Amino acid sequence: MSRRTSRRDFLKQSSVLAAGVWLGTSSAKAQERPGANERLNVAIIGAGGQGGGNLNNIARTENIAFLCDVDDQRAGGAYTAHRNATRVADYRVLFDRHARNFDAVVVSTPDHHHFHATRLAILAGKHVYTEKPLTHSVWEARELKRLAVANPRVKTSMGNQGSAGGGFRAGVEIIQSGGLGDVREVHIWTNRPIWPQGQGRPGEEQQPPASLNWDLWQGPAPQRPYHRSYAPFTWRGWWDYGTGAIGDMACHTMNLPFRGLRLGAPTTVTATVSNNRQVNNESPPMGCTIVYEFPARGQLPAVRLTWYERGRPPMNLMQGQAQGESGCLIIGSRGTMYSANDYGESQVLLPAAFRENYRRPEASIPRSPGHHAEWLRACKGGANAWSNFVDHACQLTETALLGNVALRTGRPIRWDAENGRATDLPAADAFIRRQYRQGWTI
């Protein structure tokens, strides 16, 4: 039960809830901030898979009050480990009927649910941690930033865990101190997708597992019959549910240059599909290259960032280093930084002569107690999490997802960041802001 609710009041509320009376709260009635040593009551939305990992991290110090999932089998381990938590299948019901009885929310659903669950959390005045990518569309990222700005008491964080790493922050310090010189070129690559993509919709219909509420799983996406190729995990390879390889990985692998170079919004984004194949309306391609052009930022020069899915940058850029399955090269006028870690936690400076003579700057970025712990500390009155929505997560997500807009239109995107639209390209509008099915409209 909530910190501010007595057992007697809780029982009264429960009886009212059983009658179906709405007891939600709004951002105008945001709850008082708990003390640093108090346990938060947390609602977990998405309790299996990645959600289970987030749940375990939160449960070390906080009380798991609610478990919200649409698949009883996938969430079975969480149900067993947290028998006292109240189970709710539909997160809309969670907020409508139970909002007085929890303080914070962790959203670990497939991508197409991120915005809806997170939006409800902010409007209810609940602190919220949402997995990457923060949203399914560019407009959603902008809308969450607007809501987070309007509700500053709500403490937020996106689940790009590398942000908390000491090595990652040390790498950002090197870049921001000018250690690499002027950076005009960045290359990032990934072995993703490692799931099927570039496919058409299955022709056959299948019966969903008895444990799965397929209608709720689809949520705001267009309704279609169940097929095992959609879930679990392989939803990433369908436009209606996932955001492809760039949605899966860019909030990790793009994070180091994005922060270090203070990139912000690009001016143009151009996508090329591998083997000159066409992009279909059902599924992202099995490989592509996306080029982002970023303008000069104060004294920092313009930057070209190239993203490769199932591709690699030219070998001559590696300066003798082996190309791993994923990596990031940040090429400066003095030296190059190479990170083969998805989270950007460890880096190699190139060439060897530059590395041997380089002296790292003094630490200027506070080190983290841990990615989840940093957010929980913010919820209890501490400094904002480094990957909070307003300062970082929404812009990083928007930038990454613009790559998908360029892919789906098949045209270069000239991005009007002020107005949130692609200049002279109305075909992009449908991919910037998606439509939601009845019952899920905003």
Secondary structure, 3 states (H helix, E strand, C coil): CCCCCCHHHHHHHHHHHHCCCCCCCCHHHCCCCCCCCCCCEEEEECCCCHHHHHHHHHHCCCEEEEEECCECCCCHHHHHHCCCCEEECCHHHHHHHHHHHCCEEEECCCHHHHHHHHHHHHHCCCEEEEECCCCCCHHHHHHHHHHHHHCCCCCEEEECHHHHCHHHHHHHHHHHCCCCCCEEEEEEEECCCCCCCCCCCCCCCCCCCCCECHHHHHCCCCCCCCCCCCCCCHHHHCCCCCCHHHHHHHHHHCHHHHHHCCCCCCCEEEEEEHHHCCCCCCCCCCCEEEEEEECCECCECCEEEEEEECCCCCHHHHCCCCCCCCEEEEEECCCEEEECCCCCCCCEEECHHHHHHCCCCCCCCCCCCCHHHHHHHHHCCCCCCCCCHHHHHHHHHHHHHHHHHHHHHCCCEEEECCCCEECCCHHHHHHHCCCCCCCCCC
